[in-house]
Amino acid sequence: MSTVDKAKNKTDKLAGQAKEKFGEAAGDRGKRDEGRTDQIKSDLKDAGEKVKDAFKH
């Protein structure tokens, strides 16, 4: 996995966490759920990159 991909996935995860916390604080379930979804997407992208790396070696 390239360093750029790792950084992008980490940034997406942190943005999702921030969105989730904002949604919780504001009482906005939609924003909270959107943040959780963003985190899950980031985790899936990260897992996909790890699978690609495993097949390269």
PDB file with SEQRES, HELIX, SHEET and CRYST1 records, atoms N, CA, C and O in Angstrom:
SEQRES   1 A   57  MET SER THR VAL ASP LYS ALA LYS ASN LYS THR ASP LYS          
SEQRES   2 A   57  LEU ALA GLY GLN ALA LYS GLU LYS PHE GLY GLU ALA ALA          
SEQRES   3 A   57  GLY ASP ARG GLY LYS ARG ASP GLU GLY ARG THR ASP GLN          
SEQRES   4 A   57  ILE LYS SER ASP LEU LYS ASP ALA GLY GLU LYS VAL LYS          
SEQRES   5 A   57  ASP ALA PHE LYS HIS                                          
HELIX    1 AA1 THR A    3  ALA A   26  1                                  24    
HELIX    2 AA2 ARG A   29  LYS A   56  1                                  28    
CRYST1    1.000    1.000    1.000  90.00  90.00  90.00 P 1           1          
ATOM      1  N   MET A   1       0.862  -1.163   0.000  1.00  0.00           N  
ATOM      2  CA  MET A   1       0.000   0.000   0.000  1.00  0.00           C  
ATOM      3  C   MET A   1       0.907   1.224   0.000  1.00  0.00           C  
ATOM      4  O   MET A   1       1.868   1.310   0.764  1.00  0.00           O  
ATOM      5  N   SER A   2       0.585   2.139  -0.851  1.00  0.00           N  
ATOM      6  CA  SER A   2       1.410   3.339  -0.923  1.00  0.00           C  
ATOM      7  C   SER A   2       1.163   4.242   0.283  1.00  0.00           C  
ATOM      8  O   SER A   2       0.114   4.189   0.925  1.00  0.00           O  
ATOM      9  N   THR A   3       2.130   5.042   0.556  1.00  0.00           N  
ATOM     10  CA  THR A   3       2.030   5.979   1.672  1.00  0.00           C  
ATOM     11  C   THR A   3       0.894   6.967   1.448  1.00  0.00           C  
ATOM     12  O   THR A   3       0.222   7.378   2.394  1.00  0.00           O  
ATOM     13  N   VAL A   4       0.686   7.341   0.201  1.00  0.00           N  
ATOM     14  CA  VAL A   4      -0.388   8.288  -0.136  1.00  0.00           C  
ATOM     15  C   VAL A   4      -1.746   7.667   0.190  1.00  0.00           C  
ATOM     16  O   VAL A   4      -2.617   8.324   0.758  1.00  0.00           O  
ATOM     17  N   ASP A   5      -1.917   6.386  -0.178  1.00  0.00           N  
ATOM     18  CA  ASP A   5      -3.181   5.701   0.106  1.00  0.00           C  
ATOM     19  C   ASP A   5      -3.416   5.575   1.606  1.00  0.00           C  
ATOM     20  O   ASP A   5      -4.534   5.768   2.083  1.00  0.00           O  
ATOM     21  N   LYS A   6      -2.357   5.252   2.347  1.00  0.00           N  
ATOM     22  CA  LYS A   6      -2.470   5.144   3.803  1.00  0.00           C  
ATOM     23  C   LYS A   6      -2.901   6.474   4.406  1.00  0.00           C  
ATOM     24  O   LYS A   6      -3.782   6.526   5.264  1.00  0.00           O  
ATOM     25  N   ALA A   7      -2.267   7.549   3.943  1.00  0.00           N  
ATOM     26  CA  ALA A   7      -2.579   8.877   4.469  1.00  0.00           C  
ATOM     27  C   ALA A   7      -4.018   9.271   4.128  1.00  0.00           C  
ATOM     28  O   ALA A   7      -4.729   9.834   4.961  1.00  0.00           O  
ATOM     29  N   LYS A   8      -4.436   8.974   2.910  1.00  0.00           N  
ATOM     30  CA  LYS A   8      -5.805   9.314   2.493  1.00  0.00           C  
ATOM     31  C   LYS A   8      -6.822   8.541   3.323  1.00  0.00           C  
ATOM     32  O   LYS A   8      -7.815   9.111   3.776  1.00  0.00           O  
ATOM     33  N   ASN A   9      -6.582   7.249   3.525  1.00  0.00           N  
ATOM     34  CA  ASN A   9      -7.505   6.445   4.329  1.00  0.00           C  
ATOM     35  C   ASN A   9      -7.564   6.948   5.763  1.00  0.00           C  
ATOM     36  O   ASN A   9      -8.639   7.000   6.360  1.00  0.00           O  
ATOM     37  N   LYS A  10      -6.416   7.318   6.320  1.00  0.00           N  
ATOM     38  CA  LYS A  10      -6.375   7.824   7.692  1.00  0.00           C  
ATOM     39  C   LYS A  10      -7.126   9.161   7.778  1.00  0.00           C  
ATOM     40  O   LYS A  10      -7.869   9.401   8.730  1.00  0.00           O  
ATOM     41  N   THR A  11      -6.930  10.014   6.793  1.00  0.00           N  
ATOM     42  CA  THR A  11      -7.618  11.306   6.767  1.00  0.00           C  
ATOM     43  C   THR A  11      -9.134  11.105   6.667  1.00  0.00           C  
ATOM     44  O   THR A  11      -9.904  11.778   7.352  1.00  0.00           O  
ATOM     45  N   ASP A  12      -9.548  10.174   5.808  1.00  0.00           N  
ATOM     46  CA  ASP A  12     -10.980   9.882   5.668  1.00  0.00           C  
ATOM     47  C   ASP A  12     -11.561   9.351   6.983  1.00  0.00           C  
ATOM     48  O   ASP A  12     -12.672   9.713   7.370  1.00  0.00           O  
ATOM     49  N   LYS A  13     -10.805   8.495   7.658  1.00  0.00           N  
ATOM     50  CA  LYS A  13     -11.280   7.934   8.922  1.00  0.00           C  
ATOM     51  C   LYS A  13     -11.416   9.036   9.976  1.00  0.00           C  
ATOM     52  O   LYS A  13     -12.414   9.094  10.694  1.00  0.00           O  
ATOM     53  N   LEU A  14     -10.414   9.904  10.062  1.00  0.00           N  
ATOM     54  CA  LEU A  14     -10.470  11.000  11.033  1.00  0.00           C  
ATOM     55  C   LEU A  14     -11.621  11.963  10.728  1.00  0.00           C  
ATOM     56  O   LEU A  14     -12.280  12.460  11.642  1.00  0.00           O  
ATOM     57  N   ALA A  15     -11.855  12.218   9.454  1.00  0.00           N  
ATOM     58  CA  ALA A  15     -12.973  13.084   9.069  1.00  0.00           C  
ATOM     59  C   ALA A  15     -14.298  12.434   9.461  1.00  0.00           C  
ATOM     60  O   ALA A  15     -15.215  13.111   9.925  1.00  0.00           O  
ATOM     61  N   GLY A  16     -14.389  11.138   9.274  1.00  0.00           N  
ATOM     62  CA  GLY A  16     -15.598  10.412   9.668  1.00  0.00           C  
ATOM     63  C   GLY A  16     -15.814  10.454  11.169  1.00  0.00           C  
ATOM     64  O   GLY A  16     -16.945  10.594  11.635  1.00  0.00           O  
ATOM     65  N   GLN A  17     -14.729  10.334  11.928  1.00  0.00           N  
ATOM     66  CA  GLN A  17     -14.839  10.405  13.387  1.00  0.00           C  
ATOM     67  C   GLN A  17     -15.309  11.786  13.820  1.00  0.00           C  
ATOM     68  O   GLN A  17     -16.152  11.916  14.708  1.00  0.00           O  
ATOM     69  N   ALA A  18     -14.758  12.815  13.186  1.00  0.00           N  
ATOM     70  CA  ALA A  18     -15.153  14.184  13.520  1.00  0.00           C  
ATOM     71  C   ALA A  18     -16.627  14.414  13.185  1.00  0.00           C  
ATOM     72  O   ALA A  18     -17.359  15.032  13.958  1.00  0.00           O  
ATOM     73  N   LYS A  19     -17.050  13.912  12.031  1.00  0.00           N  
ATOM     74  CA  LYS A  19     -18.444  14.060  11.611  1.00  0.00           C  
ATOM     75  C   LYS A  19     -19.373  13.338  12.586  1.00  0.00           C  
ATOM     76  O   LYS A  19     -20.439  13.844  12.938  1.00  0.00           O  
ATOM     77  N   GLU A  20     -18.952  12.150  13.013  1.00  0.00           N  
ATOM     78  CA  GLU A  20     -19.761  11.382  13.969  1.00  0.00           C  
ATOM     79  C   GLU A  20     -19.895  12.148  15.289  1.00  0.00           C  
ATOM     80  O   GLU A  20     -20.991  12.258  15.838  1.00  0.00           O  
ATOM     81  N   LYS A  21     -18.784  12.672  15.791  1.00  0.00           N  
ATOM     82  CA  LYS A  21     -18.815  13.418  17.063  1.00  0.00           C  
ATOM     83  C   LYS A  21     -19.663  14.673  16.940  1.00  0.00           C  
ATOM     84  O   LYS A  21     -20.410  15.012  17.858  1.00  0.00           O  
ATOM     85  N   PHE A  22     -19.552  15.362  15.817  1.00  0.00           N  
ATOM     86  CA  PHE A  22     -20.363  16.554  15.595  1.00  0.00           C  
ATOM     87  C   PHE A  22     -21.844  16.200  15.594  1.00  0.00           C  
ATOM     88  O   PHE A  22     -22.662  16.886  16.205  1.00  0.00           O  
ATOM     89  N   GLY A  23     -22.173  15.118  14.897  1.00  0.00           N  
ATOM     90  CA  GLY A  23     -23.559  14.673  14.848  1.00  0.00           C  
ATOM     91  C   GLY A  23     -24.097  14.320  16.223  1.00  0.00           C  
ATOM     92  O   GLY A  23     -25.239  14.642  16.552  1.00  0.00           O  
ATOM     93  N   GLU A  24     -23.268  13.655  17.030  1.00  0.00           N  
ATOM     94  CA  GLU A  24     -23.687  13.303  18.389  1.00  0.00           C  
ATOM     95  C   GLU A  24     -23.918  14.561  19.224  1.00  0.00           C  
ATOM     96  O   GLU A  24     -24.915  14.668  19.939  1.00  0.00           O  
ATOM     97  N   ALA A  25     -22.991  15.507  19.126  1.00  0.00           N  
ATOM     98  CA  ALA A  25     -23.096  16.735  19.916  1.00  0.00           C  
ATOM     99  C   ALA A  25     -24.298  17.575  19.499  1.00  0.00           C  
ATOM    100  O   ALA A  25     -24.947  18.202  20.336  1.00  0.00           O  
ATOM    101  N   ALA A  26     -24.587  17.583  18.212  1.00  0.00           N  
ATOM    102  CA  ALA A  26     -25.685  18.399  17.692  1.00  0.00           C  
ATOM    103  C   ALA A  26     -27.029  17.666  17.737  1.00  0.00           C  
ATOM    104  O   ALA A  26     -28.074  18.255  17.462  1.00  0.00           O  
ATOM    105  N   GLY A  27     -26.993  16.395  18.081  1.00  0.00           N  
ATOM    106  CA  GLY A  27     -28.233  15.620  18.083  1.00  0.00           C  
ATOM    107  C   GLY A  27     -28.716  15.292  16.685  1.00  0.00           C  
ATOM    108  O   GLY A  27     -29.902  15.040  16.473  1.00  0.00           O  
ATOM    109  N   ASP A  28     -27.792  15.294  15.726  1.00  0.00           N  
ATOM    110  CA  ASP A  28     -28.112  15.040  14.317  1.00  0.00           C  
ATOM    111  C   ASP A  28     -27.745  13.594  13.984  1.00  0.00           C  
ATOM    112  O   ASP A  28     -26.589  13.280  13.702  1.00  0.00           O  
ATOM    113  N   ARG A  29     -28.752  12.724  14.021  1.00  0.00           N  
ATOM    114  CA  ARG A  29     -28.504  11.297  13.772  1.00  0.00           C  
ATOM    115  C   ARG A  29     -27.975  11.051  12.367  1.00  0.00           C  
ATOM    116  O   ARG A  29     -27.136  10.173  12.162  1.00  0.00           O  
ATOM    117  N   GLY A  30     -28.451  11.805  11.420  1.00  0.00           N  
ATOM    118  CA  GLY A  30     -28.012  11.640  10.033  1.00  0.00           C  
ATOM    119  C   GLY A  30     -26.527  11.900   9.885  1.00  0.00           C  
ATOM    120  O   GLY A  30     -25.811  11.126   9.249  1.00  0.00           O  
ATOM    121  N   LYS A  31     -26.067  12.994  10.475  1.00  0.00           N  
ATOM    122  CA  LYS A  31     -24.647  13.342  10.407  1.00  0.00           C  
ATOM    123  C   LYS A  31     -23.806  12.315  11.161  1.00  0.00           C  
ATOM    124  O   LYS A  31     -22.719  11.949  10.714  1.00  0.00           O  
ATOM    125  N   ARG A  32     -24.308  11.854  12.297  1.00  0.00           N  
ATOM    126  CA  ARG A  32     -23.609  10.833  13.091  1.00  0.00           C  
ATOM    127  C   ARG A  32     -23.453   9.557  12.268  1.00  0.00           C  
ATOM    128  O   ARG A  32     -22.368   8.980  12.196  1.00  0.00           O  
ATOM    129  N   ASP A  33     -24.542   9.128  11.654  1.00  0.00           N  
ATOM    130  CA  ASP A  33     -24.511   7.909  10.855  1.00  0.00           C  
ATOM    131  C   ASP A  33     -23.624   8.065   9.624  1.00  0.00           C  
ATOM    132  O   ASP A  33     -22.945   7.123   9.216  1.00  0.00           O  
ATOM    133  N   GLU A  34     -23.635   9.253   9.040  1.00  0.00           N  
ATOM    134  CA  GLU A  34     -22.783   9.527   7.885  1.00  0.00           C  
ATOM    135  C   GLU A  34     -21.307   9.406   8.286  1.00  0.00           C  
ATOM    136  O   GLU A  34     -20.494   8.866   7.536  1.00  0.00           O  
ATOM    137  N   GLY A  35     -20.978   9.907   9.459  1.00  0.00           N  
ATOM    138  CA  GLY A  35     -19.607   9.793   9.962  1.00  0.00           C  
ATOM    139  C   GLY A  35     -19.204   8.345  10.183  1.00  0.00           C  
ATOM    140  O   GLY A  35     -18.084   7.948   9.861  1.00  0.00           O  
ATOM    141  N   ARG A  36     -20.114   7.563  10.730  1.00  0.00           N  
ATOM    142  CA  ARG A  36     -19.833   6.136  10.934  1.00  0.00           C  
ATOM    143  C   ARG A  36     -19.631   5.435   9.595  1.00  0.00           C  
ATOM    144  O   ARG A  36     -18.740   4.597   9.453  1.00  0.00           O  
ATOM    145  N   THR A  37     -20.460   5.782   8.616  1.00  0.00           N  
ATOM    146  CA  THR A  37     -20.340   5.191   7.287  1.00  0.00           C  
ATOM    147  C   THR A  37     -18.999   5.548   6.658  1.00  0.00           C  
ATOM    148  O   THR A  37     -18.354   4.697   6.046  1.00  0.00           O  
ATOM    149  N   ASP A  38     -18.581   6.790   6.805  1.00  0.00           N  
ATOM    150  CA  ASP A  38     -17.291   7.217   6.268  1.00  0.00           C  
ATOM    151  C   ASP A  38     -16.146   6.412   6.888  1.00  0.00           C  
ATOM    152  O   ASP A  38     -15.193   6.047   6.200  1.00  0.00           O  
ATOM    153  N   GLN A  39     -16.248   6.143   8.173  1.00  0.00           N  
ATOM    154  CA  GLN A  39     -15.206   5.360   8.844  1.00  0.00           C  
ATOM    155  C   GLN A  39     -15.176   3.928   8.323  1.00  0.00           C  
ATOM    156  O   GLN A  39     -14.102   3.365   8.109  1.00  0.00           O  
ATOM    157  N   ILE A  40     -16.332   3.349   8.121  1.00  0.00           N  
ATOM    158  CA  ILE A  40     -16.404   1.980   7.608  1.00  0.00           C  
ATOM    159  C   ILE A  40     -15.825   1.914   6.194  1.00  0.00           C  
ATOM    160  O   ILE A  40     -15.087   0.986   5.865  1.00  0.00           O  
ATOM    161  N   LYS A  41     -16.159   2.897   5.364  1.00  0.00           N  
ATOM    162  CA  LYS A  41     -15.612   2.932   4.003  1.00  0.00           C  
ATOM    163  C   LYS A  41     -14.094   3.007   4.037  1.00  0.00           C  
ATOM    164  O   LYS A  41     -13.416   2.321   3.273  1.00  0.00           O  
ATOM    165  N   SER A  42     -13.564   3.838   4.921  1.00  0.00           N  
ATOM    166  CA  SER A  42     -12.118   3.973   5.053  1.00  0.00           C  
ATOM    167  C   SER A  42     -11.487   2.651   5.476  1.00  0.00           C  
ATOM    168  O   SER A  42     -10.450   2.255   4.942  1.00  0.00           O  
ATOM    169  N   ASP A  43     -12.106   1.974   6.424  1.00  0.00           N  
ATOM    170  CA  ASP A  43     -11.590   0.681   6.880  1.00  0.00           C  
ATOM    171  C   ASP A  43     -11.608  -0.348   5.749  1.00  0.00           C  
ATOM    172  O   ASP A  43     -10.672  -1.134   5.607  1.00  0.00           O  
ATOM    173  N   LEU A  44     -12.671  -0.341   4.946  1.00  0.00           N  
ATOM    174  CA  LEU A  44     -12.764  -1.275   3.829  1.00  0.00           C  
ATOM    175  C   LEU A  44     -11.714  -0.985   2.757  1.00  0.00           C  
ATOM    176  O   LEU A  44     -11.127  -1.908   2.192  1.00  0.00           O  
ATOM    177  N   LYS A  45     -11.482   0.286   2.484  1.00  0.00           N  
ATOM    178  CA  LYS A  45     -10.444   0.659   1.517  1.00  0.00           C  
ATOM    179  C   LYS A  45      -9.082   0.189   2.016  1.00  0.00           C  
ATOM    180  O   LYS A  45      -8.281  -0.350   1.252  1.00  0.00           O  
ATOM    181  N   ASP A  46      -8.832   0.398   3.292  1.00  0.00           N  
ATOM    182  CA  ASP A  46      -7.568  -0.008   3.896  1.00  0.00           C  
ATOM    183  C   ASP A  46      -7.398  -1.526   3.791  1.00  0.00           C  
ATOM    184  O   ASP A  46      -6.316  -2.006   3.454  1.00  0.00           O  
ATOM    185  N   ALA A  47      -8.441  -2.267   4.073  1.00  0.00           N  
ATOM    186  CA  ALA A  47      -8.387  -3.727   3.983  1.00  0.00           C  
ATOM    187  C   ALA A  47      -8.141  -4.167   2.541  1.00  0.00           C  
ATOM    188  O   ALA A  47      -7.377  -5.101   2.296  1.00  0.00           O  
ATOM    189  N   GLY A  48      -8.783  -3.502   1.601  1.00  0.00           N  
ATOM    190  CA  GLY A  48      -8.582  -3.816   0.188  1.00  0.00           C  
ATOM    191  C   GLY A  48      -7.151  -3.593  -0.245  1.00  0.00           C  
ATOM    192  O   GLY A  48      -6.590  -4.393  -0.992  1.00  0.00           O  
ATOM    193  N   GLU A  49      -6.565  -2.517   0.218  1.00  0.00           N  
ATOM    194  CA  GLU A  49      -5.162  -2.232  -0.103  1.00  0.00           C  
ATOM    195  C   GLU A  49      -4.243  -3.298   0.490  1.00  0.00           C  
ATOM    196  O   GLU A  49      -3.262  -3.692  -0.141  1.00  0.00           O  
ATOM    197  N   LYS A  50      -4.552  -3.761   1.685  1.00  0.00           N  
ATOM    198  CA  LYS A  50      -3.735  -4.801   2.310  1.00  0.00           C  
ATOM    199  C   LYS A  50      -3.832  -6.109   1.539  1.00  0.00           C  
ATOM    200  O   LYS A  50      -2.843  -6.831   1.412  1.00  0.00           O  
ATOM    201  N   VAL A  51      -5.016  -6.416   1.024  1.00  0.00           N  
ATOM    202  CA  VAL A  51      -5.185  -7.628   0.218  1.00  0.00           C  
ATOM    203  C   VAL A  51      -4.357  -7.505  -1.059  1.00  0.00           C  
ATOM    204  O   VAL A  51      -3.683  -8.456  -1.455  1.00  0.00           O  
ATOM    205  N   LYS A  52      -4.404  -6.350  -1.699  1.00  0.00           N  
ATOM    206  CA  LYS A  52      -3.607  -6.141  -2.912  1.00  0.00           C  
ATOM    207  C   LYS A  52      -2.127  -6.334  -2.611  1.00  0.00           C  
ATOM    208  O   LYS A  52      -1.409  -6.978  -3.376  1.00  0.00           O  
ATOM    209  N   ASP A  53      -1.676  -5.775  -1.495  1.00  0.00           N  
ATOM    210  CA  ASP A  53      -0.269  -5.911  -1.111  1.00  0.00           C  
ATOM    211  C   ASP A  53       0.098  -7.366  -0.871  1.00  0.00           C  
ATOM    212  O   ASP A  53       1.199  -7.792  -1.219  1.00  0.00           O  
ATOM    213  N   ALA A  54      -0.801  -8.123  -0.287  1.00  0.00           N  
ATOM    214  CA  ALA A  54      -0.524  -9.525   0.008  1.00  0.00           C  
ATOM    215  C   ALA A  54      -0.320 -10.318  -1.286  1.00  0.00           C  
ATOM    216  O   ALA A  54       0.504 -11.232  -1.323  1.00  0.00           O  
ATOM    217  N   PHE A  55      -1.051  -9.984  -2.334  1.00  0.00           N  
ATOM    218  CA  PHE A  55      -0.920 -10.707  -3.591  1.00  0.00           C  
ATOM    219  C   PHE A  55       0.279 -10.238  -4.421  1.00  0.00           C  
ATOM    220  O   PHE A  55       0.695 -10.930  -5.350  1.00  0.00           O  
ATOM    221  N   LYS A  56       0.830  -9.078  -4.095  1.00  0.00           N  
ATOM    222  CA  LYS A  56       2.012  -8.580  -4.806  1.00  0.00           C  
ATOM    223  C   LYS A  56       3.267  -9.318  -4.372  1.00  0.00           C  
ATOM    224  O   LYS A  56       4.230  -9.424  -5.132  1.00  0.00           O  
ATOM    225  N   HIS A  57       3.251  -9.828  -3.145  1.00  0.00           N  
ATOM    226  CA  HIS A  57       4.470 -10.458  -2.608  1.00  0.00           C  
ATOM    227  C   HIS A  57       4.465 -11.899  -2.814  1.00  0.00           C  
ATOM    228  O   HIS A  57       5.412 -12.582  -2.424  1.00  0.00           O  
TER     229      HIS A  57                                                      
END                                                                             
